[in-house]
Amino acid sequence: MLRIVRRGDRHDPRDLTVSFRFEGEFSSAFIEGEAEGLLPGETVKNMVHATVRAQGAQPLEKLALALAHEALQRQTRITRVRVEVAEQPWQRIEAGGKAQGQTFVRGSGERRTAVVTSNGRQISVVAGIQGLAIMRSAGFVPARAAEHEDGADDGIPRLIVGELTARWTYTSGDVTFDPYRHSVRAALLETVAWHASRSIQHALFAAADVILSNYDEIADVTLSFHEFPYRPSDVLSDARDDVFVALDEPLGVVEVTVERDAPPAI
């Protein structure tokens, strides 16, 4: 759905995708074919529309929390609900050197995500980023001294291109989510840019460590990197300005989950 938040001449679009998963005592619907007690799809759709209309200007995490609460209140047979919300960003068009208040182009493939799981007593809030495209053309350091001055045999890739996905779990559902989201994204990019990494694994762990070291309200971080296969067009060339070509071949996804250390037992 697309919600337009109108503030005078300035409009803010929110392009949202919402999904629900319910758990509860619904065995009669599957065994006996009884529909009583089920939450109809039309009811879910109307509930989402009404909640987004009322809460759509809130951070994604707050919106997901409101949707989970509404679902648990509407159907007592639901024992647990999982709400997933993803946002596709739109960017303002600049015309005459000025950002337009009511005209947009679709942004990059990066999406903001939030997942809330609740049983009415316990709540889990997981925020994330999907499809953050990153390229690093230099800056990796060798694990050992290069055998040649040009570093041709140091084993370090000359180019890394791929998409980064990040998920982090909050220790509480009562957090000022937007500042944390912006800070986590900045920490990710700054670490990838500045860290003297020897590999993608090394860079991802360093980024997760920075996030956990700086934000006590985050319990764990999962980072994954899906590399796009680019290779030198001439592997025998000594040229500094390399030409790379995309290869049509699969590459693996590097993923790391870093959890906060448990406090020592007393």
N, C-alpha and C positions, 0 to 999 in steps of 0.2 A: 504494500500500500504506500501511497505517497501523501504525506501530510505537509501542508504549507502553514508555517507559523508566520502570521502577518503582524508586523510591528510598523504601522504607518506605511511609508514608501519602501521599507526594507522587508523583504520576504525571505524566510529561511526554509528551504525544502528538507524534508526528512523522508528518504526512500528506504522503507523498512520491509524486511521479510521476517515473519513470526511463525514459529511452529510450536506445537504442544505435544507432550507425551503424558498420558495419565496412567496411574496404577491404582487398583482398588478391587473391590468385590464385585466383579462383573461376570462371574462364571455362568450365571443363568442366561446371559445374552449369547454365549458361545455354545453352551450345552443344550439349552431349551429353546433358544431362539427368541427369548423375551427381550424386548427393547427397553422395558421399564428400568429406570435408573441410569441409563446411558445419557451422556451429554451430547445432544445432536450437533452435527457439524454447523448447522445454521445458527444455533445458539452460541457456539464458540466464535463464529465469525462476527456476530453482532456484539459479543462481549469484547472482542479484540478492537473492533471499530470504536466502540464507546470509550474504552480505556485509553486508546491512542488519542482520541479526540480530547480527552481530559488531561492526559499525562504525557502527550507526545513531545512536549518541549523539554521534558526531563531527560537526564542522562539515560543511556540505554539500560544500565543496571537498575535504575529506579523504575523504569517502565516495565522491565521483566519482573521485578518484585511485585509491582501492582497487579500485573496479569496473573501471577501465581496466586496471590492472595484472593483475587476475584474468583478464580476457578475453584479454589478450596471452599470458598464461602457458598458458591452456587450449588455444589453437589457433594453431599456428605459421604457418599460412597467412595469418593476419591481419597486415597490415603497418601498419595505422593504425586506431585506434578513437576514436570520439567519444562521450562519455557526457554526457547532459544530465539534471540533477536539479532539480526544482522542489518547493518546500515551501509548502503552504497552512497558514497559522498557525491555531491554536485558542487561545481565551482562556478563562481560568478564570472560572467563575461566582462572584460575590460573594454570600454569604448571611449575614445577621446581621453585616454589616460586615467579613466575613473571607473572603479568597479560598479557595475550596474546592480541595482537593488532587486530587480525582478526578472533577470535573464541569466540563464545558466547553461553550462555544458557539463556533460557527465565527467566525473573525475577519473582518477586512475583505477586500476583493479583492486586497490586496497579497500578492505571492508573492516568496519568495526563490529565486534561481536560481544554478546553478553549471554551467559547461560545461568539461569537460576533454578535450583532444585529445592523443593520445600515440601515438608509434610505437615506444616502448620505450627510445628514446634522448633524444628531445626531447619536452618536455611544455609545453602551453599551458593556463593556468588563467584562466578568465574568470568573474567573479562578477557578480551583477546583482540588480536589483529590477524587478518588473513590477506594473503596476496600482496605483501609489501615487497615490491621488486627492488633488488639491490645489486649494484655492480661495484666491484673493487678491482682496479687495474694494476695496483702496486701496493707495497707496504707490508706484504707478508715477509717474515724473516726465516732464514734457514735454520734447521736444527743443528747443522754443522757448517763448518767453513766451506764456502764454495770452492770447487776445484779450479774454476776459471774466473777471470775477472768479470766476465759478463754474466756470471751466475747461471750459465746454461745447464750445468750439471748439479745444481743445488737441490733439485727435487721440488722446488717451490713453484706453484702455478703462476703463470703470468697474468691470468685473468680469471675472476670468479664472478659469475652472473647467476642469479636465481631468485626465488621467492621465499620470503621469511614469514613464518606463521608463529604467533606467540599467544600463549594462554597463561594467565596468572590467577591464583585463587586468593580471595580476600579472607581475612580472619573474622570478619564481621560484615553484616549487611548494612551497617550504619557508618558509611564512609562517604567522604566527598569525592565521588567517583571521577568526575571529569578531570580535576587537577592530577589525580593519580594516573589516569590514562595518558594524558599529555606528557607527564614526567617519565613514565615507563617507555613510551615510544622514543622520547629524546635520549634516554639512557641507552636504549638499544642501538640507535643510529650512531651516537657518539662513540660507543664502545667498538662497534664494527669499524668505524672510521679511524680511530686512534690506537686501538689495541695492537701491540706488536705480535700478531697471531702467527702461529706456525701451521695452522690448519683451520678449516671451518669448525671442527669440533672444539678447538682451542678458543676460537672467537665466541662461539655460542655459550660455552661455560663461563667465560669471562663476563659476558653480558648478563647472564642470569645471576652471577655472583654480585655484580654491581647493584642490580635491582633489589635483591634480598638484603644487601648490606645497608641500603639507604631507606627502605620502606618497610617498617615493622608490621604494617597492616597487611602485608602480602606473605602468605604461608608457603607458596611454592610457585615455580615458574617452569613452563615447558616451552622450549624453542625448537623449531624444526626448519630446516633449510632444504629446499628442492632445487638442486642445481640445474641450470640450463647448459647443455653441452656445447661450448664454444672451444675450438682448438685452432692453433696457428695454421694458416693456409700453407705455409712452407716450413716444415719442422726443421729444415737444415739451414734456414736463413739466419744470418747474424744481425739483421737489421734491428735497430732499437724500436722503430715505429712499426710494430707488428700488425699484420692483417689477420683477423680471426674470422672463421666461418662457423655457422651453426650446423651441428651434426644431428641427423635424424636417428638418435639412439637413446635408449633409456639410461638414466642415471639414478642412483639411489637417493633416498632422503635421509639426511643426518638429523637425528632428534636427541635432545637431552632434556631430562627433567631434574631440576635441582630443588630440594626441599630444605626448609629451615631446620637446623639442628634442634632436637627436642631438649627441653631444659633438663639439667641433671636431676636425678631422683634425690629427694631429701630423706 
